Amino acid sequence: MAAEPLFAVEVAFATPAKQHLVVVEVTPHTTAREAVMKANLPTLFPEQSEDVFAHAPLGIFGKALREPQRHTLSPGDRIEVYRPLEIDPKAARLARAERQARR
């Protein structure tokens, strides 16, 4: 039985201080979540909990995946690991509007 062919995908994660893009070789039936785990991001971002990478929302080329644990990859995909927002966008807009109103 022949081994399944491998192809490359990229896994991206960034914080305000640094970013990394890791190339991972995967088989045709690999899911987005499996590729993220294979990228071994906790070694590149030790300040992040491993849980972040195991459960974070994922996307491919800016489009969020509804079921990353079921989405199989295509050659050349870039999987993006989304980190939680530090501030709610609505709260940020409200704070900016209040600051501008005081001027």
Legacy VTK file of the C-alpha trace (Angstrom):
# vtk DataFile Version 3.0
C-alpha trace
ASCII
DATASET POLYDATA
POINTS 103 float
0.000 0.000 0.000
1.465 3.364 -1.035
1.772 6.177 1.459
-0.528 9.147 0.973
1.141 12.078 -0.765
2.087 15.027 1.424
1.450 18.674 0.662
2.359 21.918 2.397
0.046 24.247 4.305
0.891 27.251 6.464
-0.221 27.880 10.044
-0.188 31.514 11.197
-0.450 32.998 14.670
0.364 36.484 15.909
0.375 38.530 19.067
0.934 42.295 19.212
4.622 41.557 19.903
5.428 38.802 17.396
4.115 36.610 14.625
5.047 33.265 13.120
4.102 31.429 9.946
4.900 27.711 10.146
4.934 25.446 7.093
3.572 21.981 7.847
3.502 18.904 5.617
0.134 17.122 5.825
-1.801 14.325 4.139
-4.998 14.929 2.130
-7.365 14.076 5.007
-5.744 16.330 7.606
-8.114 18.785 9.308
-7.359 22.418 10.084
-7.234 21.696 13.832
-4.806 18.792 13.287
-2.494 21.019 11.233
-2.476 23.639 14.004
-1.513 20.996 16.550
1.192 19.673 14.214
2.677 23.193 13.888
3.687 23.008 17.563
2.915 26.683 18.221
3.248 26.424 22.033
7.023 26.165 21.589
7.033 29.430 19.601
4.588 31.178 21.955
5.337 29.811 25.444
3.446 32.740 26.992
0.227 31.309 25.512
-1.612 28.400 27.067
-1.633 25.204 24.980
-5.407 25.389 25.376
-5.414 28.516 23.182
-4.181 26.501 20.216
-6.354 23.476 20.949
-9.611 25.464 21.071
-9.063 28.824 19.341
-11.238 29.781 16.400
-9.530 29.100 13.061
-9.812 30.507 9.583
-8.348 29.977 6.145
-7.214 33.087 4.258
-9.351 35.323 6.498
-12.531 33.248 6.328
-13.601 31.766 9.671
-14.156 28.015 9.771
-17.352 26.809 11.419
-15.986 23.345 12.171
-12.176 23.437 12.084
-12.016 19.925 13.538
-13.829 18.652 10.413
-12.527 20.969 7.682
-10.004 19.097 5.511
-7.187 21.060 3.947
-6.089 21.750 0.395
-2.525 22.321 -0.813
-1.351 25.850 -0.075
-4.006 26.673 2.549
-3.022 29.183 5.240
-4.665 28.332 8.543
-4.996 31.328 10.838
-5.294 30.870 14.583
-7.432 33.668 16.015
-6.694 34.789 19.546
-9.396 36.177 21.834
-10.058 39.899 21.674
-8.591 41.817 24.579
-11.326 44.449 24.415
-14.821 44.316 22.975
-14.916 46.340 19.706
-18.154 48.046 20.773
-16.597 49.124 24.070
-13.522 50.427 22.225
-15.679 52.518 19.847
-17.698 53.893 22.772
-14.513 54.859 24.642
-13.115 56.607 21.517
-16.380 58.498 21.014
-16.384 59.625 24.649
-12.774 60.827 24.414
-13.533 62.804 21.248
-16.696 64.312 22.785
-14.597 65.697 25.676
-12.303 67.605 23.312
LINES 1 104
103 0 1 2 3 4 5 6 7 8 9 10 11 12 13 14 15 16 17 18 19 20 21 22 23 24 25 26 27 28 29 30 31 32 33 34 35 36 37 38 39 40 41 42 43 44 45 46 47 48 49 50 51 52 53 54 55 56 57 58 59 60 61 62 63 64 65 66 67 68 69 70 71 72 73 74 75 76 77 78 79 80 81 82 83 84 85 86 87 88 89 90 91 92 93 94 95 96 97 98 99 100 101 102
